[in-house]
């Protein structure tokens, strides 16, 4: 899936090109599908390794869920930070233009 993302990135149209909106949908959609497939792979691996070591599934699934939770927390923290940092610059840009 990562190779497909590289190919999609290599054929990216210009900013004002006709197919740019369709390319963005494809690029972002494929990226989200890759993340979802990675999460599924994480849980499937947890279940399969249970069969190899004969331990409780709760241990492996719990660790996987904790990892996904940590990634989600990091994502939300960075998104909030991005919004808070970008707001002053947007306000300054509007004031500088006289709007």
N, C-alpha and C positions, 0 to 999 in steps of 0.2 A: 504494500500500500504506500510505503514511503517513496518507492521508485515512481509510482504514478503521480505523486505530489510533485516530484522533481520534473517530470515530463510536463505536467500541467503548468508549472511555473516557467518552464522554458518556452512554452508557446503563448505566454501571456500577451494579449494585445495591448496597444498603447492606451493611455489614460482616456483619450477622447475617441477611441475606436468604437465601431459599431457593436462588436460582440463583447465589450468589456463587462457589462452587467451579467451576461450569461456566464462568462469566465469566472467572475467572482462567486456566483452561486455554485458552480462546479467546484472551484477551489475550496471554498469554505465548507461546502457539503461533504466533499471527500475527506477533508481534514477532520470533521466531526465524526464521520463514519470510522475513520482510523482510530480516533480516541475511544469510541464505543467498542470497537473490536479489541482494543488493548485491554479495556476493563473486563470484557467477557473472557479474554485469554487469561487474565490474572486469576479470575475465579475458577475457571476450568483447570488451570495449573494447580491451584490450591486443592481442588478435589482429587485430581490425579495423583498428586504427591501423597495425599492421604493413603491411597491404595498401596503406594510403594513403602511407606514407613509404618503403616498400620497404627496411626495415632488418631486422635479425635479430629474430626473435620472442623470442629469449632475453633481449634487453634489456628488452622491455616486460613479458614474463611475470616476469622476475626482479625488476623494480621492483614489480610487483603483489604478488608473493610476499613481498618484503621489507616492503611496507606491511602486508599481512595479518599477518606475523610480529610487526611492531612493535605492532600493535593487540592481538594475542594476549598479548604480553609485558606490555603495559599492563594488560590485563584481569586476568591472573594476579597481577600485583603489587598491584593494588587489592583483589582478593579476599583475598589473604593479609593485607594491611593491615587490611581490614574485620574479619576473624576475630580478629586480634590485638588490635584496639582494642575490640571488643565483649566479649571474654572477661572483662576486669576488671569491667565494668559488670554483667554477668550474675552474677558471683560476689558483688558487693556487694549486688545486689538480693536474692539468696537469703539472705545473711547478715542483711540488715535485716528480712526477714520471719521470721527465726528458723527457717528450714528446714534 
